[in-house]
Amino acid sequence: MIAWQDFPIGEHRTSCPACGRGKRDKTLGITVEAKGYVVAHCFRCRYIEMFRPQTSTVQWKQQAAKPQTIKYKRLSNYGQQLWDECQVLEGTVGAEYLKARYCVLPPEGHLRFHPKLKHSPSGYIGPALVALVTDAVNGEPMTLHRTWIHPDGRKAAINPPRLLLGGHRKQGGVIRLWGEECITHGLGVAEGIETALSLAHAFEPVWSVIDAGNLAALPVLGGVECLLIAADNDLAGIKAANECALRWNKEGVEVRITQQLQNDLNDALLEAA
């Protein structure tokens, strides 16, 4: 049985009570609605469990709202200085991290490495991948995406291990892991960087769109005749991939969506390895 009230309103991933292989094996998707209705579905063994409150007096955890004021419509001076401090990936702990996760190393561009980056919420200082987020349409720098890492392929034990710059806009942004000059026919996209670089084993160029919201709203781009979406295998990821595919297909673009039992392509690679 699942302790439903341990989960606030929203989308969650956790270990399946039927086939779970440990805390890191998060194949169970949980959706908690505002009225307290909950459904859980395992994407590996298809285990399903549902909960419906009997009365309106059920007290459900509310997700703490963290409103963010957008101060910068483009990358701030601080963000630019941080970006300039970063190193190319080749020969760094960042490259070791990606290789340990069986990712394809992208060409030199919008993914770099910082050897001693501070994680402001915790005070931790350590190596991190730093990605430049640019506007999907005009390419204008918007913010930075940071992931604190270890060379063995693990993320740093901090919460959260990934952060965007505060006060910067994220909507409409992408991480161009390959440059636009590499797009001759098609483009591959995925939410996470590691997922996109896993897709690159089979198809390139690839971009990361950061999250499901950006994937769902990804604008149709001229010059792309085929779009390949590496969808996360959760309710939000599947919904976003379908919304994106429908909109692009209406504009005459051929669209394909990947499928895997694991949460994403990178999880599938790690499990196979």
CORHU-V852069 format. One record per pair of residues at least 24 apart in sequence whose ideal C-beta (glycine too) atoms are under 6 Angstrom apart, sorted by the first residue. I is the first residue (numbers start at 1). J is the second residue. If there is no record, write none. Layout:
i: {I:I}
j: {J:J}
//
This chain:
i: {2:2:4:4:7:8:8:9:9:10:11:16:16:18:18:19:19:29:29:31:36:43:43:44:70:71:72:72:74:75:79:79:86:86:86:87:89:93:93:94:96:97:97:97:100:100:101:101:101:102:102:103:103:103:104:104:104:106:109:110:110:111:119:119:122:124:126:131:133:133:135:136:136:136:137:142:142:143:174:174:175:176:177:177:178:178:185:186:187:187:188:189:190:191:191:194:195:195:195:195:198:198:198:199:199:203:212:212:212:215:215:216:216:216:218:220:220:226:227:227:228:229:230:230:231:232:233}
j: {40:49:38:51:32:61:63:34:63:63:236:42:47:45:47:44:45:234:235:235:60:233:261:261:169:167:167:168:140:141:144:165:112:114:130:113:113:127:151:129:151:149:151:153:152:153:153:194:266:269:273:194:197:198:197:200:201:177:179:175:176:177:148:158:158:158:156:175:173:175:172:172:174:219:219:169:173:168:207:209:208:207:206:207:204:205:225:226:224:227:228:229:230:215:232:266:230:264:265:266:265:266:269:230:265:228:236:237:240:240:244:240:243:244:244:248:251:254:253:255:256:257:258:265:257:264:263}
//
